[in-house]
Amino acid sequence: MTPKTEEQILNKELSSMHPKPEANRLIGTTDWHAIDWQKAFRLLKNLRSRIFRAAQEGDYKKKRSLQKLMLRSYANQVTSVRRITQLNAGKNTPGVDQVVVRMAVERQKLVEELSQYQPWKAKPARRVYIPKANGKRRPLGIPVIRDRCLQTMVVQALEPEWEAKFEASNYGFRPGRNGHDAIERIFRYARPDGRRKWVVDADIKGAFDHIDHSFLLERIGRFPAKRLLEQWLKAGYLEANVFYPTDSGTPQGGSCSPLLANIALHGLEQAMGMNYYHGGGRVQTCGPRRVVRYADDFLIFCSTQEDAQQAVLLLKDWLKERGLALSEEKTRIVHLTDGVDFLGFHVRQYPSRNTATGCKTLTKPSKASVQKIRDRLRAEWLGLKTQRVEVIVKRLNPIIRGWSNYFRIGVAYETFTKLDRWMFDRQVRYVRRMHPRKNYAWKQAKYWGRLNLDRQDKWVFGDKQTGMVLQKFVWTPIQRHILIQHTASPDDPRLRAYWQKRTQRKSADLVPSKQRIARRQNYQCPVCKTSLFTDEALHVHHVKPKQEGGSDAYSNLRLVHVTCHQQAHSKAFAATKTKQGTLSRLSSA
């Protein structure tokens, strides 16, 4: 028997991703607008949970079988196409073939293409550059739409396996985890009575560009779509119509890149001597050091400066095995009394006479973060200097609300107050420019007043005719983030009640009116019957349309995912048998 060639192995993997002809019946239809998303998401979630459980129990044969099932799942195909072509920020960014998918019929055609087995080779990525905070530019590799969808399908099969393995200190690009968890963990490690006051602020030189392919593929093991992943890793990129091969790294811009980077950097806790044990009814941490990692950014907490220097030496050897190296210029060893910046926050121990330890730990927005939001708002004001107030409000409110929601978990009230004063100066400049000949009293009466009835504030900027007001930073309440439980994952079927309760807390990010609607719906989308708080934007749906006499009363409003809203209003969807069930859910939610 002759050994299989690389191409034969690759084509076999691709053919295993071809769903059975009757698979689409599970979703109800081949028409994009008539897909039963509730059933699709349920199938996907259950299959992910089964892969997670098999990996957790060490049942290799069952895990591999379930991963093959996921790779040829029709539910996986349609949800992957939905994510790439409707939800992702880069949905309108083409690859080297200049193809984007915007219409429902194009999405369904793409699903059919993904279902067809044919000899296949990954196309090179299109190299683009985006600005970094330090003024430099970050390279991105944009795969073609078809490759992005296939990558997302592969991630759905590979991610649950690694969710069962990933370390508790890993918070970046993982389901159910975010930067707030990392900051809260740092705050706990930096508590005043802690003994680890020296911090290694590590910076990896070009982490995503230099990960060793051999190490990464060996770590992935006998994953059913391993050769497909290798194709994407070695696909290369095009820049100015010149092809460049990629012998290392995971190109930023692909759907699988964050997961592959997490897999490559897995094991940092063990390298730093960090372990866990169960005691006192909860998980306890032991070992000489503590680690917090978000993607390729991480901090290592040490007891002494000498131990921190030793940690750097261990770290260099650990990274070398992965084809990586520390940036000597950017890697620092600092004391907590000097402070350290991480994910936009500044964490520092300050002297305090009111505490037994003589100091207190505070997490504040960093100076760089404050300057960045001021620069952005200044640019927006300059671009809106001749626009009406309602246009300004619509443009600036999401920016203000998003920034303040992110930083509200820290000691941010003073920063919020200063930013509001700065915003008032911008408002005054705008009014002076618009009405150079009007007196101060006239300007004040027209543009400011107690326009937000929930606030005892007569200096609220807005449009008195429409009632639209400009959000203030201080209106966002300071709220401590609740840290995620140890290694908890949404893929763990034993923790469904925990995750349902945890996702409901995300409603605090919504404006009060939407919070009320979400609460009435038990925080579920009435169309797809999944949690409102996924990666999707939310729209307000009128049960009885306004053109038919419907009102903005809460009883007539439903909060739905943006793609579910599009489906509810589509003509094709209105003609299907699924419509009646969805409409009844919308009216009874």
QUIZITA-V880883 format. One record per backbone hydrogen bond with DSSP energy under -1.0 kcal/mol. NH is the residue of the N-H (numbers start at 1). CO is the residue of the C=O. If there is no record, write none. Layout:
# QUIZITA-V880883
nh=NH co=CO
nh=NH co=CO
This chain:
# QUIZITA-V880883
nh=9 co=5
nh=10 co=6
nh=11 co=7
nh=12 co=8
nh=13 co=9
nh=14 co=10
nh=15 co=11
nh=16 co=12
nh=17 co=14
nh=18 co=15
nh=23 co=20
nh=25 co=22
nh=26 co=23
nh=28 co=24
nh=35 co=32
nh=36 co=27
nh=37 co=35
nh=40 co=36
nh=41 co=37
nh=42 co=38
nh=43 co=39
nh=44 co=40
nh=45 co=41
nh=46 co=42
nh=47 co=43
nh=48 co=44
nh=49 co=45
nh=50 co=46
nh=51 co=47
nh=52 co=48
nh=53 co=49
nh=54 co=50
nh=55 co=51
nh=56 co=52
nh=57 co=53
nh=59 co=54
nh=60 co=58
nh=63 co=59
nh=64 co=60
nh=65 co=61
nh=66 co=62
nh=67 co=63
nh=68 co=64
nh=69 co=65
nh=70 co=66
nh=71 co=67
nh=72 co=68
nh=73 co=70
nh=77 co=73
nh=78 co=74
nh=79 co=75
nh=80 co=76
nh=81 co=77
nh=82 co=78
nh=83 co=79
nh=84 co=80
nh=85 co=81
nh=86 co=82
nh=88 co=83
nh=91 co=88
nh=93 co=90
nh=98 co=95
nh=107 co=103
nh=108 co=104
nh=109 co=105
nh=110 co=106
nh=111 co=107
nh=112 co=108
nh=113 co=109
nh=114 co=110
nh=115 co=111
nh=125 co=236
nh=126 co=142
nh=127 co=238
nh=128 co=140
nh=130 co=138
nh=132 co=136
nh=135 co=132
nh=138 co=130
nh=140 co=128
nh=141 co=252
nh=142 co=126
nh=148 co=144
nh=149 co=145
nh=150 co=146
nh=151 co=147
nh=152 co=148
nh=153 co=149
nh=154 co=150
nh=155 co=151
nh=156 co=152
nh=158 co=154
nh=159 co=155
nh=162 co=158
nh=163 co=159
nh=164 co=160
nh=165 co=162
nh=166 co=162
nh=170 co=167
nh=171 co=293
nh=177 co=174
nh=182 co=178
nh=183 co=179
nh=184 co=180
nh=185 co=181
nh=186 co=182
nh=187 co=183
nh=188 co=184
nh=189 co=185
nh=190 co=186
nh=191 co=188
nh=194 co=191
nh=197 co=195
nh=198 co=302
nh=199 co=334
nh=200 co=300
nh=201 co=332
nh=202 co=200
nh=202 co=298
nh=205 co=325
nh=212 co=322
nh=216 co=212
nh=217 co=213
nh=218 co=214
nh=219 co=215
nh=220 co=216
nh=221 co=217
nh=226 co=223
nh=229 co=225
nh=230 co=226
nh=231 co=227
nh=232 co=228
nh=233 co=229
nh=234 co=230
nh=237 co=244
nh=238 co=125
nh=239 co=242
nh=242 co=239
nh=244 co=237
nh=249 co=211
nh=250 co=208
nh=254 co=251
nh=260 co=256
nh=261 co=257
nh=262 co=258
nh=263 co=259
nh=264 co=260
nh=265 co=261
nh=271 co=267
nh=272 co=268
nh=273 co=270
nh=274 co=269
nh=275 co=286
nh=277 co=284
nh=279 co=282
nh=282 co=279
nh=284 co=277
nh=286 co=275
nh=290 co=301
nh=292 co=299
nh=293 co=169
nh=294 co=297
nh=297 co=294
nh=299 co=292
nh=300 co=200
nh=301 co=290
nh=302 co=198
nh=308 co=304
nh=309 co=305
nh=310 co=306
nh=311 co=307
nh=312 co=308
nh=313 co=309
nh=314 co=310
nh=315 co=311
nh=316 co=312
nh=317 co=313
nh=318 co=314
nh=319 co=315
nh=320 co=316
nh=321 co=317
nh=322 co=319
nh=323 co=320
nh=324 co=319
nh=327 co=203
nh=331 co=327
nh=332 co=201
nh=334 co=199
nh=336 co=197
nh=338 co=335
nh=339 co=335
nh=340 co=347
nh=342 co=345
nh=345 co=342
nh=346 co=364
nh=347 co=340
nh=348 co=362
nh=349 co=336
nh=350 co=360
nh=352 co=358
nh=360 co=350
nh=362 co=348
nh=364 co=346
nh=366 co=344
nh=370 co=366
nh=371 co=367
nh=372 co=368
nh=373 co=369
nh=374 co=370
nh=375 co=371
nh=376 co=372
nh=377 co=373
nh=378 co=374
nh=379 co=375
nh=380 co=376
nh=381 co=377
nh=382 co=378
nh=383 co=379
nh=384 co=380
nh=387 co=384
nh=392 co=388
nh=393 co=389
nh=394 co=390
nh=395 co=391
nh=396 co=392
nh=397 co=393
nh=400 co=396
nh=401 co=397
nh=402 co=398
nh=403 co=399
nh=404 co=400
nh=405 co=401
nh=406 co=402
nh=407 co=403
nh=410 co=407
nh=411 co=363
nh=412 co=410
nh=416 co=412
nh=417 co=413
nh=418 co=414
nh=419 co=415
nh=420 co=416
nh=421 co=417
nh=422 co=418
nh=423 co=419
nh=424 co=420
nh=425 co=421
nh=426 co=422
nh=427 co=423
nh=428 co=424
nh=429 co=425
nh=430 co=426
nh=431 co=427
nh=432 co=428
nh=433 co=429
nh=434 co=430
nh=435 co=431
nh=443 co=439
nh=444 co=440
nh=445 co=441
nh=446 co=442
nh=447 co=443
nh=448 co=444
nh=451 co=449
nh=455 co=452
nh=457 co=455
nh=460 co=449
nh=462 co=447
nh=463 co=468
nh=467 co=463
nh=470 co=461
nh=475 co=472
nh=476 co=473
nh=479 co=408
nh=488 co=485
nh=492 co=489
nh=495 co=492
nh=499 co=495
nh=500 co=496
nh=501 co=497
nh=502 co=498
nh=503 co=499
nh=504 co=500
nh=505 co=502
nh=506 co=503
nh=507 co=504
nh=508 co=505
nh=509 co=506
nh=510 co=507
nh=515 co=511
nh=516 co=512
nh=517 co=513
nh=518 co=514
nh=519 co=515
nh=520 co=516
nh=521 co=517
nh=522 co=519
nh=523 co=518
nh=525 co=530
nh=529 co=525
nh=532 co=523
nh=534 co=532
nh=539 co=560
nh=541 co=558
nh=543 co=556
nh=548 co=545
nh=549 co=546
nh=550 co=545
nh=556 co=553
nh=557 co=554
nh=558 co=541
nh=560 co=539
nh=562 co=537
nh=565 co=561
nh=566 co=562
nh=567 co=563
nh=568 co=564
nh=569 co=565
nh=570 co=567
nh=574 co=570
nh=576 co=573
nh=582 co=578
nh=583 co=579
nh=584 co=580
nh=585 co=581
nh=586 co=582
nh=587 co=583
nh=588 co=584
nh=589 co=585
